[in-house]
């Protein structure tokens, strides 16, 4: 042992001697002079380990290059070390630096380091080089806040993530020669505010795959505008940065338009479903109305019978609301039943039978509603997928493109044929499936994944290890296979999006199949779908899905079709775990599956498609497990639905009931309605007086009336009822009431039934302090919040309320809104109110005011919009990406609200804009999906740049004039009727305006928004072509959306017309404006004098009072003032200095007296006909010598044909004065002036030019 120590000492001594020699230091003097040495260098060889540094305690710089050093050691005696080079050695880890607390520069390039670690003590480190190592993950740098330069080139890094967010001082970063493929990873670098140099591709390294993507430099420069150098290029020019920003802004505008189009398409689908639902509900609704009307009649009769027998007259009205619906005004047979002792029993039996019939129709309505909700949910899912696909395209800056196919695309047909060929009815028969319908096919264009697949594939073809991959047989190992996510996983959509963006991951376990480290694929639809089908059926049986009543809960599905290179493959060994290590020399394994097997036996799994290895091509169902994710390229995603024989659920266009039952049920309804007793018809009451009230109530004095049933009359007013001070029960269903002003101050009223009327508001109900039950079903109520407020104030004892079957504007929020206001309710819409539900609703109402708590949670203080390819508003984006700035447990500064720049109060049930006066620096605000009716309250927010108030109740632009900095304004889904010019004139920076889904009837006022770039005003009520003229002054307008306005249907050639008048447009109604459209528009409308041009000139469209019109020098080449009767008062027209060749449409003006056409190119009154065919010799002779008779043409002239003749029809009988000076007329005969029979003055100066 001692001998070994002595040998080691001698060896170390030799190493130190070589170190001294290399640095020109005398070894003998190292003990005495070593403390003066600050720099040591050792190159190439002779220094196998770090020793002898204890002789140099003041060492500041140590350089070791090309040595066989595996560990960092011996530095604990160099506390002053500031710069360390250990490069081109064999280091395997970073260690031994704990005592080097002053280290500023560390160069460890060209080693074998796999992990960045053990740098916690180097807080002063400024430079770190770890290039040319084996690092796959950026980590261990959180403790280096002063790091300025980081070189990680030529490693195996695929992701950046949040690994550098603590290195805020970083200025120079080199990541060249790695495996970064996604733009999303590069956006992670936006957290480095001081970054000036970035390298992802340099001269000495292989570029990252991301560098090969389109718009790579644009993406980087947009997200990191502070960069001075990118990949060895100088990018400091402001011009370059501005160009990148402009490109990104255009893309964001384009995709914003596309997303809006997707939402609009969904709205149309929703409307279509609602219309279909309305049609389907019509028959059940009519039947229910008939039954309900009969029940109400019987209840009234029963009340009278029981009163006659001395029983309580409260009858059914003391009970909870009976489920009954509309009933046509039918009168049952005129039979007197007043003396029949069995009448009470008969009435009760008939009521029970009617209620059974009504219950059946109610179930039908529930089934229709379930169908509607199911199809609406599917349409919603597809809309959300579409939007996510578009956002993915945007974030990839076009490197991922998801193309929706149609029947004319060859690839669509191929996908369809592939899916149908892999579908077998016998496989799905057990589930009641008879067919499959393809709803949508998306083609996946992912440049990064395609390049990765091709690189890997070609690498295999050229690999020496794969001699069998010859050009002759490799194509037999390529296949198209199906994939679906594990049904047991959450976040299905996120998984799909991840696959489309990043490809498959082999590291994730597939729970339902019990596999790890492989991608499960198949050539069979049943094999791919069976786990999902079984999982859906299991959940439905347990009631875990919202459509658990659906017999086909797995109706809608999707699969990803991928190009797969299965390579060398073999069957899975029985009893062996499916792990990569078990099949190290294979690219995939497979299982053959019996089509009749079910997923109950997961030991035997499903099928695949055409190939495997070599010549063993099998058509059987097969499931593949591919180990290498780079050999699986997702190319298509197919959305489909299963077809079943059960028309109740599979045919959305039909009433979801069994064939033939509607007519049978109507017959059964009639049988029940015709049961005994048949009631005597009662005369309808049109008005009330005291006598009538006493007669109806069978009372002697008004004060005795406690129950009053006025059902089934034609009443719209009942003022006399205010005298019934003792009234407790009132039924006025099936009448014509539109309001309830007459029902007020009735202190004893406990029950009120006003179903089946025409109520549009509950305003008018007052002083009903004891009202416990109120039925307002089947009316026309729309505003839940306002009506709830009325009830809250005037019905403090209300326990039961039924509001169903009203056209509420926001039906999804009705229940919470009502419960939030009416805290006494025990039942709402015949459903018991739970304590937790009531508390939640009250809490929501309490939290619906803007206050300090709102600001603390929903505000931010950021000064810049994040550089993000997101279509969210700035307020939404900042609140999403950054945490709240304040803690509730810390005392706030006095002026804390002045620091707020961002406010996001979406969906907070806010009704008023209050408490905003202190937000003087507010720049971005979003208050979507609230109940705000006025924008007053924003006056102090003068720095506001973006404001979004979508889906509120705003009807004017008041409150905006002082927001001079406003550049983006969104007011979709409100109640605007006009665009106030006085407001828009005061918004000089407004570049974006969206007012879709309002009630705007005209574009008048928009002309004041001179800076507008984007205008979205679809689904309003704009109907006239003259509104387009209000847009002509907006020279910067490039995106216009008028979709859904009546104008599109009423205006012929609408699109071409708009394109002609707005030549700056780049997109109209969600579709790009093509060059061919611009040319067509110019050909069609250029130089055309029409009523729109006249309206633009006059500033109004009341043409009947116009007596003279001057349109000089307008390049007019044709006139179309139709219909001409609207210009009946026009007497004088001046069209000098234009390009007319004829009188054109002027001939139809009925009363014109003076016409001036000087300086045009007039050839004739009517347009000349196209030249005739070439004349024969005889025809030429006749034209020269009329008497020859040879070649004479027929004298019959078509209407409007020119040429000398005496039989032409007179024109413009009112014209007296005509100016045709300087028209270059060469042939007076062609003018046909003889047709102007009343012409008195003719001016032809300069006739020949």
DALINDA-V64502 format. One record per backbone hydrogen bond with DSSP energy under -0.5 kcal/mol. NH is the residue of the N-H (numbers start at 1). CO is the residue of the C=O. E is the energy in kcal/mol with one decimal. If there is no record, write none. Layout:
[[NH CO E] [NH CO E]]
This chain:
[[5 1 -2.0] [6 2 -2.5] [7 3 -2.1] [8 4 -2.4] [9 5 -2.5] [10 6 -2.5] [11 7 -2.5] [12 8 -3.1] [13 9 -2.6] [14 10 -1.9] [15 11 -2.0] [16 12 -2.6] [17 13 -2.2] [18 14 -2.2] [19 15 -2.2] [20 16 -2.7] [21 17 -2.8] [22 18 -2.6] [23 19 -1.1] [24 21 -1.3] [25 20 -3.3] [27 25 -0.5] [29 26 -0.9] [30 27 -1.2] [33 29 -3.5] [34 30 -2.0] [36 33 -1.9] [37 34 -1.5] [40 61 -2.3] [42 63 -2.4] [44 65 -1.4] [45 43 -2.3] [51 49 -0.9] [55 52 -1.4] [56 53 -1.6] [59 56 -1.6] [60 38 -2.7] [61 38 -2.7] [62 83 -2.6] [63 40 -2.5] [64 85 -3.1] [65 42 -2.6] [66 87 -2.1] [69 67 -0.8] [73 71 -0.6] [78 75 -2.0] [80 57 -0.6] [81 78 -1.5] [82 60 -2.8] [83 60 -2.5] [84 105 -2.5] [85 62 -3.4] [86 84 -0.5] [86 107 -3.1] [87 64 -2.3] [88 109 -2.2] [90 69 -1.7] [92 70 -1.4] [95 93 -0.6] [100 97 -1.3] [101 99 -1.7] [102 79 -0.6] [103 100 -1.1] [104 82 -2.9] [105 82 -2.6] [106 127 -2.4] [107 84 -3.3] [108 106 -0.6] [108 129 -3.1] [110 131 -2.2] [111 132 -1.0] [112 91 -2.8] [114 92 -0.9] [117 115 -0.8] [122 119 -1.1] [123 121 -1.5] [125 122 -1.5] [126 104 -3.3] [127 104 -2.5] [128 149 -2.3] [129 106 -2.7] [130 128 -0.6] [130 151 -3.4] [132 153 -2.5] [134 113 -2.7] [136 114 -0.7] [138 159 -0.5] [139 137 -0.6] [144 141 -1.8] [146 123 -0.7] [147 144 -1.2] [148 126 -2.7] [149 126 -2.7] [150 172 -2.8] [151 128 -2.6] [152 150 -0.6] [152 174 -3.1] [154 176 -2.8] [156 135 -3.0] [158 136 -0.8] [163 160 -1.6] [165 162 -1.2] [167 164 -1.6] [168 166 -1.3] [169 145 -0.5] [170 167 -1.7] [171 148 -3.0] [172 148 -2.7] [173 197 -2.6] [174 150 -2.5] [175 173 -0.5] [175 199 -3.5] [177 200 -0.6] [177 206 -1.6] [178 175 -0.7] [179 157 -2.7] [181 158 -0.6] [185 182 -0.6] [186 182 -0.9] [187 183 -1.7] [188 184 -0.6] [188 185 -0.9] [189 186 -1.9] [190 187 -1.7] [191 188 -0.9] [192 189 -1.8] [193 191 -0.9] [194 168 -0.7] [195 192 -1.3] [196 171 -2.8] [197 171 -2.7] [198 229 -2.0] [199 173 -2.3] [205 202 -1.0] [208 200 -1.7] [210 180 -2.4] [211 208 -1.8] [212 209 -1.7] [213 210 -1.4] [216 213 -1.1] [219 215 -2.6] [220 216 -2.2] [221 217 -2.6] [222 218 -2.1] [223 219 -2.0] [224 220 -2.1] [227 224 -1.8] [228 196 -3.4] [229 196 -2.2] [230 233 -2.3] [231 198 -2.5] [233 230 -1.7] [235 228 -2.7] [235 233 -0.6] [236 228 -0.6] [241 237 -1.6] [242 238 -2.6] [243 239 -2.1] [244 240 -2.2] [245 241 -2.5] [246 242 -2.5] [247 243 -2.3] [248 244 -2.2] [249 245 -2.6] [250 246 -2.1] [251 247 -1.9] [252 248 -2.7] [253 249 -2.3] [254 250 -2.4] [255 251 -2.8] [256 252 -2.2] [257 253 -1.9] [258 254 -2.0] [259 255 -2.7] [260 256 -2.2] [261 257 -2.1] [262 258 -2.1] [263 259 -2.4] [264 260 -2.5] [265 261 -2.6] [266 262 -2.1] [267 263 -2.3] [268 264 -2.1] [269 265 -2.3] [270 266 -3.1] [271 267 -2.5] [272 268 -2.6] [273 269 -2.6] [274 270 -2.5] [275 271 -2.6] [276 272 -2.4] [277 273 -2.9] [278 274 -2.7] [279 275 -2.2] [280 276 -2.6] [281 277 -2.3] [282 278 -0.7] [282 279 -0.8] [283 279 -0.6] [284 280 -0.6] [285 281 -2.7] [286 282 -2.4] [287 283 -2.4] [288 284 -2.7] [289 285 -2.3] [290 286 -2.3] [291 287 -2.5] [292 288 -3.1] [292 326 -1.0] [293 289 -2.5] [294 290 -1.9] [295 291 -2.5] [296 292 -2.6] [297 293 -2.0] [298 294 -2.4] [299 295 -2.8] [300 296 -2.0] [301 297 -2.3] [302 298 -3.0] [303 299 -2.2] [304 300 -1.6] [305 301 -2.5] [306 302 -2.8] [307 303 -1.9] [308 304 -2.1] [309 305 -1.2] [310 307 -1.1] [311 306 -3.1] [317 314 -1.3] [318 315 -1.4] [319 316 -1.9] [324 322 -1.4] [325 288 -1.0] [330 328 -2.7] [332 330 -0.5] [335 333 -2.2] [335 678 -0.8] [337 335 -0.6] [340 337 -1.2] [341 339 -0.6] [343 340 -1.4] [346 342 -2.0] [347 343 -2.8] [348 344 -2.3] [349 345 -2.4] [350 346 -2.5] [351 347 -2.8] [352 348 -2.2] [353 349 -2.3] [354 350 -2.8] [355 351 -2.4] [356 352 -1.7] [357 353 -2.0] [358 354 -2.7] [359 355 -2.4] [360 356 -1.8] [361 357 -1.9] [362 358 -2.5] [363 359 -2.1] [364 360 -1.9] [365 361 -2.1] [366 362 -2.4] [367 363 -2.5] [368 364 -2.4] [369 365 -2.6] [370 366 -2.5] [371 367 -2.6] [372 368 -2.8] [373 369 -3.0] [374 370 -2.4] [375 371 -2.7] [376 372 -2.7] [377 373 -2.4] [378 374 -2.0] [379 375 -2.4] [380 376 -2.6] [381 377 -2.4] [382 378 -2.4] [383 379 -2.2] [384 380 -2.6] [385 381 -2.5] [386 382 -2.4] [387 383 -2.5] [388 384 -2.5] [389 385 -2.7] [390 386 -2.2] [391 387 -2.5] [392 388 -2.1] [393 389 -2.1] [394 390 -2.3] [395 391 -2.8] [396 392 -1.8] [397 394 -1.6] [398 393 -2.3] [399 396 -1.5] [401 445 -2.9] [403 401 -0.7] [403 443 -2.4] [404 402 -0.5] [405 441 -2.9] [409 406 -2.1] [413 409 -1.9] [414 410 -2.1] [415 411 -2.4] [416 412 -2.5] [417 413 -2.6] [418 414 -2.4] [419 415 -2.5] [420 416 -2.5] [421 417 -2.2] [422 418 -1.2] [423 420 -1.1] [424 422 -0.5] [427 424 -0.7] [428 424 -1.1] [429 425 -0.9] [431 428 -1.6] [432 429 -1.9] [433 428 -1.7] [434 643 -3.1] [435 643 -1.6] [437 641 -3.1] [439 437 -0.6] [439 639 -2.0] [440 639 -1.8] [442 637 -2.8] [443 403 -3.4] [444 635 -3.3] [445 401 -2.9] [445 443 -0.7] [446 444 -0.7] [447 399 -2.6] [447 445 -0.6] [450 446 -2.5] [451 447 -2.5] [452 448 -2.2] [453 449 -2.6] [454 450 -2.7] [455 451 -2.6] [456 452 -2.4] [457 453 -2.7] [458 454 -2.8] [459 455 -2.0] [460 456 -1.8] [461 457 -1.9] [462 458 -1.8] [463 459 -0.6] [463 460 -0.6] [466 463 -1.1] [469 466 -1.5] [470 468 -2.3] [473 470 -0.6] [474 470 -1.9] [476 473 -1.1] [477 474 -1.6] [478 475 -1.2] [479 564 -2.5] [481 479 -0.6] [481 562 -2.1] [482 522 -3.9] [483 560 -1.3] [489 486 -2.1] [495 491 -1.8] [496 492 -2.3] [497 493 -2.7] [498 494 -2.1] [499 495 -2.1] [500 496 -2.5] [501 497 -1.9] [502 498 -3.4] [503 498 -0.6] [503 499 -1.6] [510 515 -2.1] [511 509 -0.8] [513 510 -1.2] [514 510 -1.2] [514 511 -0.6] [515 510 -1.3] [516 578 -1.1] [519 626 -2.7] [520 518 -0.6] [521 624 -2.7] [522 482 -1.6] [523 607 -1.1] [523 622 -1.5] [524 607 -0.8] [525 422 -1.5] [528 524 -1.7] [529 525 -2.8] [530 526 -2.3] [533 529 -2.5] [534 530 -2.7] [535 531 -2.1] [536 532 -2.6] [537 533 -2.3] [538 534 -2.2] [539 535 -2.3] [540 536 -2.5] [541 537 -2.2] [542 538 -1.2] [543 540 -1.2] [544 539 -2.9] [548 545 -1.3] [550 547 -2.1] [553 550 -0.5] [555 552 -1.6] [557 640 -2.4] [559 638 -1.8] [560 483 -2.6] [561 559 -0.5] [561 636 -2.8] [562 481 -2.6] [562 560 -0.6] [563 633 -2.8] [564 479 -3.4] [564 562 -0.5] [565 631 -2.2] [566 477 -2.1] [566 564 -0.8] [567 477 -0.7] [570 588 -0.7] [572 590 -2.0] [576 573 -1.9] [579 577 -1.7] [582 579 -1.2] [583 579 -0.6] [583 580 -1.4] [584 581 -0.7] [586 583 -1.7] [587 568 -2.2] [588 568 -1.3] [589 625 -1.8] [590 570 -1.4] [591 623 -2.3] [593 621 -2.5] [597 594 -2.1] [601 598 -1.6] [602 600 -0.8] [604 601 -0.9] [605 603 -0.6] [607 622 -0.8] [608 620 -0.7] [612 476 -0.5] [616 613 -1.6] [617 615 -2.3] [623 591 -2.8] [623 606 -1.1] [624 521 -2.8] [625 589 -2.8] [626 519 -2.2] [627 587 -2.2] [628 587 -0.7] [629 627 -0.7] [631 628 -1.7] [632 629 -1.4] [633 563 -3.0] [634 632 -0.6] [635 561 -2.5] [636 561 -2.1] [637 442 -2.2] [638 559 -2.9] [639 440 -3.0] [640 557 -2.6] [641 437 -2.5] [642 555 -2.1] [643 435 -2.8] [645 432 -0.8] [647 645 -1.3] [649 646 -1.8] [650 646 -2.3] [651 647 -1.1] [652 650 -0.7] [654 651 -2.0] [657 655 -3.3] [661 658 -1.5] [664 660 -1.5] [665 661 -3.1] [666 662 -1.9] [667 663 -1.9] [668 664 -2.2] [669 665 -2.6] [670 666 -2.2] [671 667 -2.0] [672 668 -2.1] [673 669 -2.9] [674 670 -1.6] [675 672 -1.6] [679 677 -0.7] [686 684 -0.5] [693 689 -2.3] [694 690 -2.2] [695 691 -2.1] [696 692 -2.8] [697 693 -2.4] [698 694 -0.8] [699 694 -2.1] [704 701 -1.5] [705 702 -1.5] [708 729 -2.4] [710 708 -0.6] [710 731 -3.4] [712 733 -2.1] [713 710 -0.6] [714 685 -1.8] [721 718 -1.5] [722 719 -1.7] [723 720 -1.7] [724 721 -1.9] [725 723 -1.8] [727 724 -1.3] [728 706 -3.1] [729 706 -2.7] [730 751 -2.2] [731 708 -2.4] [732 730 -0.5] [732 753 -3.1] [734 755 -1.5] [735 756 -0.8] [736 715 -2.8] [740 763 -1.0] [743 740 -1.2] [744 742 -1.1] [745 766 -3.3] [746 767 -0.6] [747 745 -0.6] [749 746 -1.3] [750 728 -2.8] [751 728 -2.4] [752 773 -1.8] [753 730 -2.3] [754 752 -0.6] [754 775 -2.7] [756 777 -1.7] [757 778 -0.7] [758 737 -2.4] [760 738 -1.6] [761 738 -0.6] [765 762 -1.8] [766 743 -0.9] [768 794 -1.5] [769 767 -0.8] [771 768 -1.1] [772 750 -2.4] [773 750 -2.3] [774 800 -1.9] [775 752 -2.3] [776 774 -0.5] [776 802 -2.6] [778 804 -1.5] [780 759 -2.0] [782 760 -0.6] [784 782 -0.9] [787 783 -2.1] [788 784 -2.7] [789 785 -1.9] [790 786 -1.6] [791 787 -2.0] [792 788 -2.7] [793 789 -1.6] [794 790 -2.2] [795 791 -2.4] [798 795 -1.6] [799 772 -2.2] [800 772 -3.0] [801 827 -1.7] [802 774 -2.0] [803 801 -0.5] [808 806 -2.0] [809 782 -2.2] [811 808 -0.6] [813 810 -1.8] [814 811 -0.8] [817 813 -2.4] [818 814 -2.6] [819 815 -2.6] [820 816 -2.1] [821 817 -1.1] [821 818 -0.6] [822 818 -3.3] [823 821 -1.1] [825 822 -1.1] [826 799 -3.0] [827 799 -2.1] [828 831 -2.7] [829 801 -3.0] [831 828 -1.3] [833 826 -2.7] [834 832 -0.6] [838 834 -2.4] [839 835 -2.4] [840 836 -2.4] [841 837 -2.2] [842 838 -2.3] [843 839 -2.5] [844 840 -2.2] [845 841 -1.9] [846 842 -2.7] [847 843 -2.2] [848 845 -1.5] [855 851 -1.8] [856 852 -2.3] [857 853 -1.6] [858 854 -2.9] [859 855 -1.1] [860 902 -1.7] [868 866 -1.8] [870 868 -2.0] [877 873 -2.7] [878 874 -2.7] [879 875 -1.9] [880 876 -1.4] [881 877 -2.4] [882 878 -2.2] [885 859 -0.6] [886 856 -0.5] [890 887 -1.2] [896 893 -1.6] [898 895 -1.1] [899 896 -1.3] [900 897 -1.1] [901 860 -2.3] [902 860 -2.0] [903 924 -2.2] [904 858 -2.6] [905 903 -0.5] [905 926 -3.0] [907 928 -2.7] [908 905 -0.8] [909 929 -0.6] [911 848 -0.7] [914 912 -1.2] [919 916 -1.7] [920 918 -1.7] [922 919 -1.3] [923 901 -2.6] [924 901 -2.4] [925 946 -2.3] [926 903 -2.5] [927 948 -3.4] [929 950 -2.4] [930 951 -0.6] [931 910 -2.9] [933 911 -0.9] [935 958 -0.6] [938 935 -0.9] [941 938 -1.8] [942 940 -1.4] [944 941 -1.6] [945 923 -3.4] [946 923 -2.1] [947 968 -2.2] [948 925 -1.7] [949 970 -3.1] [951 972 -3.2] [953 932 -3.0] [955 933 -0.9] [960 957 -1.4] [963 960 -2.6] [964 962 -1.6] [965 942 -0.7] [966 963 -1.6] [967 945 -3.1] [968 945 -2.2] [969 992 -2.1] [970 947 -2.2] [971 994 -3.7] [973 996 -2.6] [974 971 -0.5] [975 954 -2.8] [977 955 -0.7] [979 1004 -0.7] [980 978 -0.6] [981 979 -0.6] [983 980 -0.8] [984 980 -2.3] [985 981 -2.3] [986 983 -1.5] [987 984 -1.6] [989 964 -0.6] [990 987 -1.5] [991 967 -2.3] [991 989 -0.5] [992 967 -2.0] [993 1014 -2.0] [994 969 -2.2] [995 1016 -3.2] [997 1018 -2.0] [999 976 -2.5] [1001 977 -1.7] [1006 1003 -2.1] [1008 1005 -1.5] [1009 1006 -2.1] [1010 1008 -1.6] [1012 1009 -1.5] [1013 991 -2.8] [1014 991 -2.3] [1015 1039 -2.4] [1016 993 -2.5] [1017 1015 -0.6] [1017 1041 -2.7] [1019 1043 -2.6] [1021 1000 -2.9] [1023 1001 -0.6] [1027 1024 -1.3] [1028 1025 -1.4] [1029 1026 -1.0] [1030 1027 -1.1] [1031 1028 -1.5] [1032 1029 -0.8] [1034 1031 -1.9] [1035 1033 -1.5] [1037 1034 -1.5] [1038 1013 -2.5] [1039 1013 -2.0] [1040 1067 -2.0] [1041 1015 -2.1] [1045 1042 -1.5] [1047 1022 -2.2] [1048 1045 -1.5] [1049 1046 -1.0] [1050 1046 -2.0] [1051 1047 -2.4] [1052 1050 -0.7] [1054 1051 -1.1] [1057 1053 -2.6] [1058 1054 -2.5] [1059 1055 -2.5] [1060 1056 -2.1] [1061 1057 -2.0] [1062 1058 -1.9] [1065 1062 -1.9] [1066 1038 -3.0] [1067 1038 -1.9] [1068 1071 -2.8] [1069 1040 -2.7] [1071 1068 -1.5] [1073 1066 -2.6] [1074 1072 -0.6] [1078 1074 -1.6] [1079 1075 -2.1] [1080 1076 -2.5] [1081 1077 -2.7] [1082 1078 -2.1] [1083 1079 -2.4] [1084 1080 -2.1] [1085 1081 -2.8] [1086 1082 -1.8] [1088 1085 -1.5] [1089 1087 -0.6] [1089 1118 -2.8] [1090 1088 -0.8] [1091 1120 -0.6] [1094 1090 -1.9] [1095 1091 -2.8] [1096 1092 -2.3] [1097 1093 -1.9] [1098 1094 -2.9] [1099 1095 -2.8] [1103 1101 -1.5] [1105 1102 -0.8] [1106 1103 -1.5] [1109 1132 -2.3] [1111 1134 -3.0] [1113 1136 -2.0] [1115 1137 -0.6] [1117 1087 -3.7] [1118 1087 -2.0] [1120 1089 -3.5] [1122 1120 -0.8] [1126 1123 -1.3] [1127 1124 -1.9] [1128 1125 -1.1] [1130 1127 -1.4] [1131 1107 -3.5] [1132 1107 -2.0] [1133 1154 -2.3] [1134 1109 -2.9] [1135 1133 -0.5] [1135 1156 -3.0] [1137 1158 -2.1] [1138 1159 -0.6] [1139 1116 -2.8] [1143 1164 -0.5] [1143 1165 -2.1] [1144 1165 -0.7] [1145 1119 -1.0] [1146 1143 -2.3] [1147 1144 -1.3] [1148 1145 -1.5] [1149 1146 -1.6] [1152 1149 -0.6] [1153 1131 -3.2] [1154 1131 -2.6] [1155 1217 -2.4] [1156 1133 -2.7] [1157 1155 -0.6] [1157 1219 -3.0] [1159 1221 -2.6] [1161 1140 -2.6] [1163 1141 -2.9] [1164 1141 -1.3] [1165 1231 -0.9] [1180 1176 -2.1] [1181 1177 -2.3] [1182 1178 -2.4] [1183 1179 -1.9] [1184 1180 -1.2] [1185 1181 -3.0] [1188 1185 -1.8] [1189 1186 -0.9] [1192 1189 -1.0] [1201 1198 -2.2] [1211 1235 -2.4] [1212 1147 -0.5] [1215 1212 -1.5] [1216 1153 -2.4] [1217 1153 -2.7] [1218 1241 -2.6] [1219 1155 -2.5] [1220 1218 -0.6] [1220 1243 -3.2] [1222 1245 -2.6] [1223 1220 -0.5] [1224 1246 -0.9] [1225 1247 -1.1] [1230 1227 -0.5] [1231 1227 -0.6] [1231 1228 -0.8] [1232 1228 -0.6] [1232 1229 -1.0] [1235 1232 -2.0] [1236 1233 -1.7] [1237 1235 -1.6] [1239 1236 -1.5] [1240 1216 -2.8] [1241 1216 -2.8] [1243 1218 -2.4] [1244 1242 -0.5] [1247 1244 -0.8] [1249 1246 -1.7]]
